[in-house]
Amino acid sequence: MKFSAARDVLLKPLQSVIGVVERRQTMPILSNVLLVARNGSLSVTATDLEVELVAQTEVDVETEGEITVSGRKLLDICRALPDGATINLSLGGEKLTVRSGPSRFSLATLPAAEFPSVDDIKADQSIEIPQDVLTRLIEKTHFAMAQQDVRYYLNGMLLETGGKHLKAVATDGHRLSLCQAVVDGPGLSNQQIIVPRKGVIELQRLLSGEGAVTIELGSNHVRVQLDGIRFTSKLIDGRFPEYERVIPKDSDNELSADKGVLRGGLQRTAILSNEKYRGIRLTIRDNAVVLQAHNPDQEEAEEELEVTYSGEEIEIGFNVNYLLDAIGAVDGDTVSFSVVDSNSSCLIKDPGNGDCTFVVMPMRL
């Protein structure tokens, strides 16, 4: 194998895939990237057995071939070389030689045949949507994913298709976020998949918001094609909760507030909340909400904000971080809170947009 490329041409695909290359691996080959030089192009593949990334770029191929080499070391070498440099890579025996100007590096390799790869994912359906639509679905929901819950199916994001809609849903059992988008073209078949947390975060990193993406949904994998990069992730094998049952119906007790004012009040009051539980009490009454927090050091914070509200008086506690995450995901300048009583979940929405819904469960203070 022998090929050459400009530094920036080689750097881009390496930076795109390096996110899934683990520093400490039980299998040495997983710290490597697979390089395949063929037909005037180079494909760079990285995997951690859960997520696979393949990036392609055009290079000057002199001799076709394939090999695996340390992803981090090759990336660090490319980064360290000067802008505009030309890099020549050639395989001799079990070493990959990297040359650029006066610099020469000799890297250890492992055979390409040993590299684990996912070829056919047996997709049940394929969806093409604008990148910014998928970006929005992930941004509005990813924060509610669980991190290391024993209920493993919560450590990811549900993607659900049906009719004309693609929905993203995430919950950690204490809060829930849901966002949906209309998909052009023929109706979609009903399907639910759970993308693991790492896959969601890696996909979010790759999305630039421009152009279109193709999403292929299989029974064991999801694959997304974008900008010369192919993202493939294993799915979580489990049944996602019936999320629609935990979304409360609209209540007559609906509070409407300026998003910036409410967020500022919550952030200030939260300074003196319990650092572990982050609890904050809301007393909602006629056109006002009183925010209160205290901590084990007997310190207290209180702030009264002007809001639009004409329902019955309610006193309710929440984890302030959950409220701030949900409010931060609202697009408009106004946010609405709907609460039935002090023991019920709170429904948070953007009054001007019904695509996204956020639910936060109350906590006892």
C-alpha contacts under 8 A as a table, 3 or more apart, distances in Angstrom:
res1	aa1	res2	aa2	distance
1	M	37	A	7.16
1	M	62	E	7.61
1	M	63	T	4.88
1	M	64	E	5.06
1	M	65	G	4.40
1	M	66	E	6.63
1	M	89	L	7.99
1	M	90	S	5.70
1	M	91	L	5.28
2	K	37	A	7.95
2	K	61	V	6.33
2	K	62	E	5.39
2	K	63	T	4.78
2	K	64	E	6.68
2	K	65	G	7.58
2	K	88	N	7.56
2	K	89	L	5.69
2	K	90	S	4.24
2	K	91	L	6.37
3	F	37	A	7.33
3	F	59	V	6.85
3	F	60	D	5.51
3	F	61	V	4.34
3	F	62	E	5.34
3	F	63	T	6.71
3	F	64	E	7.99
3	F	88	N	6.00
3	F	89	L	5.52
3	F	90	S	6.57
4	S	59	V	6.20
4	S	60	D	5.29
4	S	61	V	6.67
4	S	62	E	7.99
4	S	86	T	7.01
4	S	87	I	5.55
4	S	88	N	4.28
4	S	89	L	6.06
5	A	9	V	6.28
5	A	10	L	6.37
5	A	59	V	5.22
5	A	60	D	6.26
5	A	86	T	5.77
5	A	87	I	5.47
5	A	88	N	6.70
6	A	9	V	5.27
6	A	10	L	6.53
6	A	84	G	6.54
6	A	85	A	5.99
6	A	86	T	4.44
6	A	87	I	5.98
7	R	10	L	5.40
7	R	11	L	5.99
7	R	78	C	6.28
7	R	81	L	7.49
7	R	83	D	6.83
7	R	84	G	6.25
7	R	85	A	5.45
7	R	86	T	5.73
7	R	87	I	6.08
8	D	11	L	4.89
8	D	12	K	6.19
8	D	83	D	7.50
8	D	84	G	7.36
9	V	12	K	5.88
9	V	13	P	7.59
9	V	57	T	6.91
9	V	58	E	7.72
9	V	59	V	7.77
10	L	13	P	6.19
10	L	14	L	6.68
10	L	57	T	7.54
10	L	78	C	7.51
11	L	14	L	5.29
11	L	15	Q	6.12
11	L	75	L	6.77
11	L	78	C	6.16
11	L	79	R	7.15
12	K	15	Q	5.27
12	K	16	S	6.24
13	P	16	S	4.96
13	P	17	V	6.44
13	P	44	V	6.54
13	P	55	A	5.18
13	P	56	Q	6.50
13	P	57	T	6.98
14	L	17	V	5.54
14	L	18	I	5.97
14	L	44	V	6.88
14	L	55	A	7.79
14	L	71	G	7.41
14	L	75	L	6.13
15	Q	18	I	5.42
15	Q	19	G	7.66
15	Q	75	L	7.24
16	S	19	G	7.18
16	S	53	L	7.92
16	S	55	A	6.93
16	S	206	L	7.09
16	S	229	I	7.84
17	V	20	V	6.41
17	V	21	V	7.54
17	V	44	V	7.52
17	V	45	T	6.86
17	V	46	A	5.81
17	V	53	L	5.45
17	V	54	V	6.78
17	V	55	A	6.89
18	I	21	V	5.25
18	I	46	A	6.91
18	I	71	G	6.77
18	I	72	R	7.23
19	G	22	E	7.84
19	G	202	E	6.99
20	V	46	A	6.44
20	V	47	T	5.83
20	V	48	D	5.90
20	V	51	V	6.81
20	V	52	E	7.37
20	V	53	L	7.62
20	V	202	E	7.74
21	V	30	L	6.69
21	V	31	S	5.49
21	V	32	N	7.33
21	V	33	V	7.92
21	V	46	A	6.23
21	V	47	T	6.39
21	V	48	D	6.36
21	V	71	G	7.13
21	V	72	R	7.88
22	E	25	Q	6.19
22	E	30	L	7.16
22	E	31	S	5.89
22	E	48	D	6.92
23	R	31	S	6.44
24	R	31	S	7.60
25	Q	28	P	5.86
25	Q	30	L	6.44
25	Q	31	S	6.47
27	M	30	L	5.73
27	M	31	S	7.76
28	P	31	S	5.75
28	P	32	N	7.35
29	I	32	N	5.17
29	I	33	V	7.99
29	I	68	T	7.61
29	I	110	L	6.90
29	I	114	E	7.58
29	I	115	F	6.56
30	L	33	V	7.50
30	L	46	A	7.50
30	L	47	T	6.44
30	L	48	D	6.08
30	L	115	F	7.71
31	S	70	S	5.93
31	S	71	G	6.38
31	S	72	R	7.77
32	N	46	A	7.12
32	N	68	T	5.72
32	N	69	V	4.86
32	N	70	S	4.12
32	N	71	G	4.92
32	N	72	R	7.90
33	V	44	V	6.39
33	V	45	T	5.43
33	V	46	A	4.95
33	V	47	T	7.88
33	V	68	T	5.34
33	V	69	V	5.63
33	V	70	S	6.20
33	V	71	G	5.04
34	L	43	S	7.77
34	L	44	V	5.59
34	L	45	T	4.93
34	L	46	A	6.61
34	L	66	E	7.18
34	L	67	I	5.88
34	L	68	T	4.35
34	L	69	V	6.83
34	L	112	A	6.51
34	L	115	F	7.07
35	L	42	L	6.78
35	L	43	S	5.86
35	L	44	V	4.94
35	L	45	T	6.76
35	L	66	E	5.47
35	L	67	I	5.47
35	L	68	T	5.90
35	L	69	V	7.73
36	V	42	L	5.55
36	V	43	S	5.24
36	V	44	V	6.74
36	V	64	E	7.81
36	V	65	G	6.01
36	V	66	E	4.31
36	V	67	I	6.77
37	A	40	G	7.16
37	A	41	S	5.85
37	A	42	L	4.51
37	A	43	S	6.68
37	A	61	V	6.51
37	A	63	T	7.87
37	A	64	E	5.26
37	A	65	G	5.47
37	A	66	E	6.21
38	R	41	S	5.54
38	R	42	L	6.43
38	R	61	V	6.87
38	R	64	E	5.16
38	R	65	G	6.80
39	N	61	V	7.26
39	N	64	E	7.70
40	G	58	E	5.95
40	G	59	V	5.64
40	G	60	D	5.75
40	G	61	V	5.26
41	S	56	Q	6.90
41	S	57	T	5.64
41	S	58	E	4.20
41	S	59	V	5.17
41	S	60	D	7.40
41	S	61	V	7.13
42	L	56	Q	5.67
42	L	57	T	5.43
42	L	58	E	6.09
42	L	59	V	6.22
43	S	54	V	6.56
43	S	55	A	5.62
43	S	56	Q	4.37
43	S	57	T	6.58
44	V	54	V	5.57
44	V	55	A	5.27
44	V	56	Q	6.34
45	T	52	E	7.15
45	T	53	L	5.63
45	T	54	V	4.37
45	T	55	A	6.57
46	A	52	E	5.78
46	A	53	L	5.41
46	A	54	V	6.66
47	T	50	E	7.05
47	T	51	V	5.64
47	T	52	E	4.29
47	T	53	L	6.40
47	T	116	P	7.71
47	T	117	S	7.68
48	D	51	V	5.84
48	D	52	E	6.86
49	L	52	E	7.02
49	L	116	P	7.45
50	E	199	G	7.78
50	E	233	S	5.79
50	E	234	K	5.32
51	V	198	K	7.75
51	V	199	G	6.04
51	V	231	F	7.43
51	V	232	T	5.76
51	V	233	S	4.34
51	V	234	K	6.42
52	E	117	S	7.56
52	E	118	V	7.58
52	E	231	F	5.97
52	E	232	T	5.03
52	E	233	S	6.20
53	L	229	I	6.99
53	L	230	R	5.73
53	L	231	F	4.77
53	L	232	T	6.38
54	V	229	I	5.58
54	V	230	R	4.99
54	V	231	F	6.60
55	A	228	G	5.89
55	A	229	I	4.39
55	A	230	R	6.39
56	Q	228	G	5.70
56	Q	229	I	6.58
57	T	228	G	7.56
61	V	64	E	6.44
66	E	112	A	6.07
67	I	109	T	6.87
67	I	110	L	6.74
67	I	111	P	5.71
67	I	112	A	4.66
68	T	109	T	5.59
68	T	110	L	5.34
68	T	111	P	6.17
68	T	112	A	5.48
68	T	115	F	7.51
69	V	74	L	7.49
69	V	96	L	7.66
69	V	107	L	7.05
69	V	108	A	6.55
69	V	109	T	4.79
69	V	110	L	6.57
70	S	73	K	5.48
70	S	74	L	6.21
70	S	107	L	7.75
70	S	108	A	7.68
70	S	109	T	7.42
71	G	74	L	5.36
71	G	75	L	6.09
72	R	75	L	5.10
72	R	76	D	6.01
73	K	76	D	5.06
73	K	77	I	6.14
74	L	77	I	5.16
74	L	78	C	6.30
75	L	78	C	5.17
75	L	79	R	6.14
76	D	79	R	5.06
76	D	80	A	6.08
77	I	80	A	5.16
77	I	81	L	6.41
78	C	81	L	5.41
79	R	82	P	7.83
81	L	85	A	6.79
81	L	100	S	7.78
82	P	85	A	5.74
85	A	100	S	6.69
85	A	101	G	7.58
86	T	100	S	5.91
86	T	101	G	7.68
87	I	98	V	6.83
87	I	99	R	5.78
87	I	100	S	4.83
88	N	98	V	5.75
88	N	99	R	5.08
88	N	100	S	6.33
89	L	96	L	6.80
89	L	97	T	5.65
89	L	98	V	4.67
89	L	99	R	6.47
90	S	96	L	5.77
90	S	97	T	5.32
90	S	98	V	6.79
91	L	94	E	7.32
91	L	95	K	6.01
91	L	96	L	4.55
91	L	97	T	6.24
92	G	95	K	5.54
92	G	96	L	6.34
92	G	97	T	7.44
94	E	108	A	6.47
94	E	109	T	5.76
94	E	110	L	7.46
95	K	106	S	6.11
95	K	107	L	5.45
95	K	108	A	5.02
95	K	109	T	5.82
96	L	106	S	5.68
96	L	107	L	5.07
96	L	108	A	6.51
96	L	109	T	6.67
97	T	104	R	7.04
97	T	105	F	5.65
97	T	106	S	4.51
97	T	107	L	6.30
98	V	104	R	5.71
98	V	105	F	5.01
98	V	106	S	6.35
98	V	107	L	7.82
99	R	102	P	7.59
99	R	103	S	5.74
99	R	104	R	4.55
99	R	105	F	6.48
100	S	103	S	5.24
100	S	104	R	6.59
110	L	114	E	7.59
111	P	114	E	5.76
111	P	115	F	7.40
112	A	115	F	5.39
118	V	121	I	7.12
118	V	232	T	7.83
121	I	218	G	6.13
121	I	220	N	7.37
121	I	221	H	6.00
121	I	222	V	7.61
121	I	223	R	7.77
122	K	218	G	5.72
122	K	219	S	7.66
123	A	126	S	7.08
123	A	216	E	5.62
123	A	217	L	5.16
123	A	218	G	4.04
123	A	219	S	7.31
123	A	221	H	7.99
123	A	222	V	7.91
124	D	216	E	7.41
124	D	217	L	5.74
124	D	218	G	5.10
124	D	219	S	7.27
125	Q	189	S	7.76
125	Q	216	E	5.90
125	Q	217	L	5.57
125	Q	218	G	7.24
126	S	214	T	6.77
126	S	215	I	5.58
126	S	216	E	4.39
126	S	217	L	6.34
127	I	214	T	5.60
127	I	215	I	5.06
127	I	216	E	6.45
128	E	212	A	6.77
128	E	213	V	5.68
128	E	214	T	4.40
128	E	215	I	6.25
129	I	133	V	6.81
129	I	134	L	7.26
129	I	183	V	6.76
129	I	184	D	7.84
129	I	212	A	5.61
129	I	213	V	5.63
129	I	214	T	6.61
130	P	133	V	5.45
130	P	134	L	6.91
130	P	209	G	7.80
130	P	210	E	7.33
130	P	211	G	5.96
130	P	212	A	4.14
130	P	213	V	6.01
131	Q	134	L	5.32
131	Q	135	T	6.09
131	Q	207	L	6.75
131	Q	208	S	7.20
131	Q	209	G	4.81
131	Q	210	E	5.62
131	Q	211	G	5.77
131	Q	212	A	4.98
131	Q	213	V	5.59
132	D	135	T	4.88
132	D	136	R	6.06
132	D	208	S	7.78
132	D	209	G	4.27
132	D	210	E	6.41
133	V	136	R	5.18
133	V	137	L	6.35
133	V	181	A	7.09
133	V	209	G	7.94
134	L	137	L	5.11
134	L	138	I	6.36
135	T	138	I	5.37
135	T	139	E	6.09
135	T	204	Q	6.69
135	T	207	L	6.48
135	T	209	G	6.44
136	R	139	E	5.06
136	R	140	K	6.02
137	L	140	K	5.52
137	L	141	T	6.50
137	L	167	K	7.52
137	L	168	A	5.97
137	L	179	C	5.69
137	L	180	Q	6.73
137	L	181	A	7.55
138	I	141	T	5.40
138	I	142	H	5.47
138	I	168	A	7.01
138	I	200	V	7.56
138	I	204	Q	6.96
139	E	142	H	5.88
139	E	143	F	7.73
139	E	204	Q	7.88
139	E	329	A	7.66
140	K	143	F	7.63
140	K	177	S	7.17
140	K	178	L	7.48
140	K	179	C	6.50
140	K	329	A	5.49
140	K	356	C	7.42
141	T	144	A	6.03
141	T	145	M	7.67
141	T	168	A	6.78
141	T	169	V	6.24
141	T	170	A	5.80
141	T	177	S	5.00
141	T	178	L	6.02
141	T	179	C	6.72
142	H	145	M	5.67
142	H	157	M	7.04
142	H	170	A	6.40
142	H	177	S	7.98
142	H	200	V	7.53
143	F	170	A	7.83
143	F	325	D	7.21
144	A	170	A	5.32
144	A	171	T	5.04
144	A	172	D	5.97
144	A	175	R	6.47
144	A	176	L	5.96
144	A	177	S	6.17
145	M	154	L	6.44
145	M	155	N	5.80
145	M	156	G	5.72
145	M	157	M	6.53
145	M	170	A	5.03
145	M	171	T	5.17
145	M	172	D	5.41
145	M	197	R	7.18
146	A	149	D	5.99
146	A	154	L	5.50
146	A	155	N	4.65
146	A	156	G	6.94
146	A	171	T	6.52
146	A	172	D	4.31
146	A	173	G	7.89
147	Q	155	N	5.59
147	Q	172	D	7.93
147	Q	197	R	7.59
148	Q	152	Y	7.47
148	Q	155	N	6.41
149	D	152	Y	5.83
149	D	154	L	6.78
149	D	155	N	6.42
149	D	172	D	7.75
151	R	154	L	5.85
151	R	155	N	7.55
152	Y	155	N	5.39
152	Y	236	I	7.74
152	Y	238	G	7.77
153	Y	156	G	6.50
153	Y	194	I	7.16
153	Y	236	I	6.28
153	Y	237	D	7.34
153	Y	238	G	5.52
153	Y	239	R	6.69
153	Y	240	F	6.07
154	L	157	M	7.40
154	L	170	A	7.34
154	L	171	T	6.30
154	L	172	D	5.90
154	L	173	G	7.87
154	L	240	F	7.21
155	N	172	D	7.60
155	N	196	P	6.17
155	N	197	R	5.71
156	G	170	A	6.95
156	G	194	I	6.05
156	G	195	V	5.33
156	G	196	P	4.14
156	G	197	R	4.34
156	G	198	K	7.96
156	G	200	V	7.35
156	G	236	I	7.61
157	M	168	A	6.70
157	M	169	V	5.84
157	M	170	A	5.01
157	M	171	T	7.98
157	M	194	I	5.36
157	M	195	V	5.22
157	M	196	P	6.52
157	M	197	R	6.86
157	M	200	V	7.21
158	L	167	K	7.81
158	L	168	A	5.58
158	L	169	V	5.02
158	L	170	A	6.29
158	L	192	Q	6.73
158	L	193	I	5.69
158	L	194	I	4.45
158	L	195	V	6.40
158	L	240	F	7.21
159	L	166	L	7.01
159	L	167	K	5.62
159	L	168	A	4.77
159	L	169	V	6.65
159	L	192	Q	5.81
159	L	193	I	5.41
159	L	194	I	6.29
159	L	195	V	7.43
160	E	166	L	5.79
160	E	167	K	5.02
160	E	168	A	6.51
160	E	190	N	7.31
160	E	191	Q	5.67
160	E	192	Q	4.50
160	E	193	I	6.59
161	T	164	K	7.85
161	T	165	H	5.89
161	T	166	L	4.74
161	T	167	K	6.40
161	T	188	L	6.08
161	T	189	S	6.44
161	T	190	N	5.28
161	T	191	Q	5.24
161	T	192	Q	6.62
162	G	165	H	5.66
162	G	166	L	6.89
162	G	187	G	7.12
162	G	188	L	4.95
162	G	189	S	5.17
162	G	190	N	4.32
162	G	191	Q	6.77
163	G	187	G	4.62
163	G	188	L	4.90
163	G	189	S	6.57
163	G	190	N	7.36
164	K	182	V	5.52
164	K	183	V	5.31
164	K	184	D	7.04
164	K	185	G	7.99
164	K	186	P	7.58
164	K	187	G	5.21
164	K	188	L	6.08
165	H	180	Q	6.50
165	H	181	A	5.60
165	H	182	V	4.68
165	H	183	V	5.67
165	H	188	L	7.44
166	L	180	Q	5.66
166	L	181	A	5.42
166	L	182	V	6.51
166	L	183	V	6.71
167	K	178	L	7.14
167	K	179	C	5.80
167	K	180	Q	4.21
167	K	181	A	6.47
168	A	178	L	5.79
168	A	179	C	5.45
168	A	180	Q	6.26
169	V	176	L	7.33
169	V	177	S	5.76
169	V	178	L	4.51
169	V	179	C	6.67
170	A	176	L	5.77
170	A	177	S	5.47
170	A	178	L	6.72
171	T	174	H	7.13
171	T	175	R	5.66
171	T	176	L	4.33
171	T	177	S	6.49
172	D	175	R	6.10
172	D	176	L	7.02
173	G	176	L	7.38
174	H	360	V	6.40
174	H	361	M	5.53
175	R	322	Y	7.12
175	R	358	F	7.49
175	R	359	V	5.38
175	R	360	V	4.37
175	R	361	M	5.88
176	L	358	F	5.70
176	L	359	V	4.97
176	L	360	V	6.57
177	S	326	A	7.78
177	S	356	C	7.48
177	S	357	T	5.95
177	S	358	F	4.53
177	S	359	V	6.42
178	L	356	C	5.57
178	L	357	T	5.22
178	L	358	F	6.36
179	C	355	D	5.58
179	C	356	C	4.25
179	C	357	T	6.48
180	Q	355	D	5.44
180	Q	356	C	6.61
181	A	355	D	7.02
193	I	217	L	7.74
193	I	219	S	7.61
193	I	235	L	6.76
193	I	236	I	7.68
194	I	235	L	5.59
194	I	236	I	5.34
194	I	237	D	7.52
194	I	238	G	7.79
194	I	240	F	7.50
195	V	199	G	6.32
195	V	200	V	6.46
195	V	222	V	7.58
195	V	233	S	7.20
195	V	234	K	7.22
195	V	235	L	5.10
195	V	236	I	6.21
196	P	199	G	5.34
196	P	200	V	6.38
196	P	233	S	7.85
196	P	234	K	7.54
196	P	235	L	6.28
196	P	236	I	6.02
197	R	200	V	5.15
197	R	201	I	6.30
198	K	201	I	5.24
198	K	202	E	6.11
199	G	202	E	5.15
199	G	203	L	6.02
199	G	233	S	5.98
200	V	203	L	5.18
200	V	204	Q	6.12
201	I	204	Q	5.10
201	I	205	R	6.32
202	E	205	R	5.11
202	E	206	L	6.47
203	L	206	L	5.14
203	L	207	L	6.35
203	L	231	F	7.29
204	Q	207	L	5.41
205	R	208	S	8.00
207	L	226	L	7.84
211	G	227	D	7.92
212	A	226	L	6.98
213	V	224	V	6.59
213	V	225	Q	5.64
213	V	226	L	5.09
214	T	224	V	5.53
214	T	225	Q	5.22
214	T	226	L	7.05
215	I	222	V	7.17
215	I	223	R	5.76
215	I	224	V	4.55
215	I	225	Q	6.74
216	E	222	V	5.72
216	E	223	R	5.02
216	E	224	V	6.32
217	L	221	H	6.67
217	L	222	V	4.85
217	L	223	R	6.68
218	G	221	H	5.14
218	G	222	V	5.82
219	S	235	L	7.85
220	N	234	K	5.92
220	N	235	L	5.41
220	N	237	D	7.78
221	H	232	T	6.75
221	H	233	S	5.53
221	H	234	K	4.49
221	H	235	L	5.31
222	V	232	T	5.73
222	V	233	S	5.47
222	V	234	K	6.63
222	V	235	L	6.95
223	R	230	R	7.08
223	R	231	F	5.51
223	R	232	T	4.32
223	R	233	S	6.52
224	V	230	R	5.95
224	V	231	F	5.08
224	V	232	T	6.48
225	Q	228	G	7.27
225	Q	229	I	5.97
225	Q	230	R	4.67
225	Q	231	F	6.33
226	L	229	I	5.27
226	L	230	R	6.45
240	F	243	Y	7.83
242	E	245	R	5.94
242	E	246	V	7.68
243	Y	246	V	5.57
243	Y	247	I	6.88
244	E	247	I	5.39
245	R	248	P	7.68
247	I	347	L	7.31
247	I	359	V	6.55
248	P	345	S	6.83
248	P	346	C	7.54
248	P	347	L	6.50
248	P	359	V	7.94
250	D	338	S	6.26
250	D	339	V	7.95
250	D	347	L	7.59
251	S	254	E	6.29
251	S	338	S	5.70
251	S	339	V	6.12
251	S	340	V	5.64
252	D	311	G	6.46
252	D	338	S	7.58
252	D	340	V	7.55
253	N	309	Y	7.44
253	N	310	S	7.23
253	N	311	G	4.57
253	N	312	E	6.62
253	N	338	S	5.87
253	N	339	V	5.67
253	N	340	V	6.23
254	E	309	Y	6.37
254	E	310	S	7.78
254	E	311	G	6.90
254	E	336	S	6.75
254	E	337	F	5.58
254	E	338	S	4.38
254	E	339	V	6.52
255	L	307	V	6.88
255	L	308	T	5.76
255	L	309	Y	4.84
255	L	310	S	7.91
255	L	336	S	5.54
255	L	337	F	4.96
255	L	338	S	6.29
256	S	307	V	6.01
256	S	308	T	5.03
256	S	309	Y	6.61
256	S	334	T	6.86
256	S	335	V	5.84
256	S	336	S	4.44
256	S	337	F	6.41
257	A	261	V	7.55
257	A	262	L	6.56
257	A	306	E	7.69
257	A	307	V	4.93
257	A	308	T	6.28
257	A	334	T	5.68
257	A	335	V	5.58
257	A	336	S	6.48
258	D	261	V	5.38
258	D	262	L	6.13
258	D	307	V	7.53
258	D	333	D	6.02
258	D	334	T	4.69
258	D	335	V	6.38
259	K	262	L	5.34
259	K	263	R	6.04
259	K	327	I	6.96
259	K	332	G	7.75
259	K	333	D	5.31
259	K	334	T	4.99
259	K	335	V	5.46
260	G	263	R	5.20
260	G	264	G	6.03
260	G	333	D	7.16
261	V	264	G	5.20
261	V	265	G	6.22
261	V	305	L	7.82
262	L	265	G	5.14
262	L	266	L	6.20
262	L	305	L	7.34
263	R	266	L	5.16
263	R	267	Q	6.11
263	R	324	L	6.49
263	R	327	I	7.10
264	G	267	Q	5.16
264	G	268	R	6.22
265	G	268	R	5.28
265	G	269	T	6.16
265	G	291	L	7.55
265	G	303	E	6.79
265	G	305	L	7.38
266	L	269	T	5.22
266	L	270	A	5.90
266	L	291	L	7.16
266	L	320	V	6.96
266	L	324	L	7.45
267	Q	270	A	5.13
267	Q	271	I	6.73
267	Q	324	L	7.90
268	R	271	I	5.64
269	T	272	L	6.24
269	T	273	S	7.12
269	T	280	I	7.80
269	T	291	L	6.76
269	T	292	Q	6.56
269	T	293	A	6.12
269	T	301	A	5.41
269	T	302	E	6.35
269	T	303	E	6.93
270	A	273	S	4.92
270	A	278	R	7.12
270	A	280	I	6.99
270	A	293	A	6.58
270	A	301	A	7.93
270	A	320	V	6.70
271	I	301	A	7.98
272	L	293	A	6.08
272	L	294	H	5.73
272	L	295	N	6.21
272	L	299	E	6.47
272	L	300	E	6.14
272	L	301	A	6.08
273	S	277	Y	7.96
273	S	278	R	5.43
273	S	279	G	6.09
273	S	280	I	6.61
273	S	293	A	4.95
273	S	294	H	5.04
273	S	295	N	5.28
273	S	300	E	7.80
273	S	301	A	7.96
274	N	277	Y	5.57
274	N	278	R	5.03
274	N	279	G	6.38
274	N	293	A	7.82
274	N	294	H	6.49
274	N	295	N	4.51
274	N	296	P	6.81
275	E	278	R	5.53
275	E	295	N	7.70
277	Y	319	N	6.90
278	R	319	N	5.22
278	R	320	V	5.83
278	R	321	N	6.93
279	G	293	A	6.90
279	G	317	G	6.55
279	G	318	F	5.56
279	G	319	N	4.64
279	G	320	V	6.01
279	G	363	M	7.37
279	G	365	L	6.84
280	I	291	L	6.92
280	I	292	Q	5.83
280	I	293	A	4.93
280	I	294	H	7.84
280	I	317	G	5.55
280	I	318	F	5.55
280	I	319	N	6.28
280	I	320	V	5.89
280	I	365	L	7.81
281	R	290	V	7.95
281	R	291	L	5.78
281	R	292	Q	5.06
281	R	293	A	6.31
281	R	315	E	7.04
281	R	316	I	5.73
281	R	317	G	4.33
281	R	318	F	6.57
281	R	365	L	7.39
282	L	289	V	6.44
282	L	290	V	5.65
282	L	291	L	4.89
282	L	292	Q	6.57
282	L	314	I	7.94
282	L	315	E	5.71
282	L	316	I	5.35
282	L	317	G	6.05
282	L	318	F	7.90
283	T	289	V	5.53
283	T	290	V	5.02
283	T	291	L	6.67
283	T	313	E	7.26
283	T	314	I	5.80
283	T	315	E	4.34
283	T	316	I	6.52
284	I	288	A	6.19
284	I	289	V	4.48
284	I	290	V	6.54
284	I	309	Y	7.90
284	I	313	E	5.56
284	I	314	I	5.21
284	I	315	E	6.28
285	R	288	A	5.46
285	R	289	V	6.18
285	R	309	Y	6.89
285	R	310	S	7.25
285	R	311	G	7.27
285	R	312	E	6.74
285	R	313	E	4.62
285	R	314	I	6.79
286	D	308	T	7.69
286	D	309	Y	5.47
286	D	310	S	5.20
286	D	311	G	7.10
286	D	312	E	7.92
286	D	313	E	7.41
287	N	306	E	5.95
287	N	307	V	4.85
287	N	308	T	4.69
287	N	309	Y	4.54
287	N	310	S	6.45
288	A	304	E	6.79
288	A	305	L	5.66
288	A	306	E	4.66
288	A	307	V	5.08
288	A	308	T	7.14
288	A	309	Y	7.00
289	V	304	E	5.74
289	V	305	L	5.39
289	V	306	E	6.63
289	V	307	V	6.73
290	V	302	E	6.98
290	V	303	E	5.71
290	V	304	E	4.31
290	V	305	L	6.38
291	L	301	A	7.91
291	L	302	E	5.49
291	L	303	E	5.18
291	L	304	E	6.19
291	L	305	L	7.94
292	Q	300	E	7.31
292	Q	301	A	5.60
292	Q	302	E	4.46
292	Q	303	E	6.70
293	A	300	E	5.66
293	A	301	A	5.20
293	A	302	E	6.63
294	H	298	Q	6.53
294	H	299	E	5.44
294	H	300	E	4.33
294	H	301	A	6.40
295	N	298	Q	5.66
295	N	299	E	5.69
295	N	300	E	6.92
296	P	299	E	7.38
314	I	341	D	6.36
314	I	342	S	6.03
315	E	342	S	5.79
316	I	341	D	7.89
316	I	342	S	4.77
316	I	343	N	7.34
316	I	362	P	6.76
316	I	363	M	7.74
316	I	364	R	7.98
317	G	342	S	7.80
317	G	362	P	5.54
317	G	363	M	5.18
317	G	364	R	6.05
317	G	365	L	6.18
318	F	322	Y	7.66
318	F	323	L	7.33
318	F	360	V	7.62
318	F	361	M	7.12
318	F	362	P	4.95
318	F	363	M	5.16
318	F	364	R	7.87
319	N	322	Y	5.54
319	N	323	L	6.74
319	N	362	P	7.62
319	N	363	M	6.91
320	V	323	L	5.11
320	V	324	L	6.17
321	N	324	L	5.09
321	N	325	D	6.12
322	Y	325	D	5.21
322	Y	326	A	6.33
322	Y	360	V	6.75
323	L	326	A	5.27
323	L	327	I	6.10
323	L	360	V	7.04
324	L	327	I	5.10
324	L	328	G	5.90
325	D	328	G	5.12
325	D	329	A	6.43
326	A	329	A	5.22
326	A	330	V	6.78
326	A	348	I	7.17
326	A	358	F	6.12
327	I	330	V	5.35
327	I	335	V	7.03
327	I	348	I	7.62
328	G	331	D	7.86
330	V	335	V	6.97
330	V	349	K	6.95
330	V	350	D	5.66
330	V	356	C	7.95
331	D	350	D	6.83
332	G	335	V	7.24
332	G	350	D	6.19
332	G	351	P	7.98
332	G	352	G	7.02
334	T	350	D	6.56
334	T	351	P	6.97
335	V	348	I	7.11
335	V	349	K	6.04
335	V	350	D	5.14
335	V	351	P	6.50
336	S	348	I	5.70
336	S	349	K	5.35
336	S	350	D	6.21
336	S	351	P	6.24
337	F	346	C	6.48
337	F	347	L	5.68
337	F	348	I	4.79
337	F	349	K	6.82
338	S	346	C	5.72
338	S	347	L	4.98
338	S	348	I	6.51
339	V	342	S	7.69
339	V	344	S	6.61
339	V	345	S	6.71
339	V	346	C	5.02
339	V	347	L	6.60
340	V	344	S	6.00
340	V	345	S	7.85
340	V	346	C	7.87
341	D	344	S	5.46
342	S	362	P	7.55
343	N	362	P	6.42
344	S	361	M	6.95
344	S	362	P	6.54
345	S	359	V	6.50
345	S	360	V	5.62
345	S	361	M	4.34
345	S	362	P	5.73
346	C	359	V	5.62
346	C	360	V	5.27
346	C	361	M	6.32
346	C	362	P	7.30
347	L	357	T	7.23
347	L	358	F	5.94
347	L	359	V	4.83
347	L	360	V	6.85
348	I	357	T	6.24
348	I	358	F	5.01
348	I	359	V	6.13
348	I	360	V	7.90
349	K	353	N	7.70
349	K	354	G	7.26
349	K	356	C	6.76
349	K	357	T	5.43
349	K	358	F	6.46
350	D	353	N	5.35
350	D	354	G	6.82
350	D	356	C	7.52
351	P	354	G	7.11
353	N	356	C	7.13
354	G	357	T	7.25
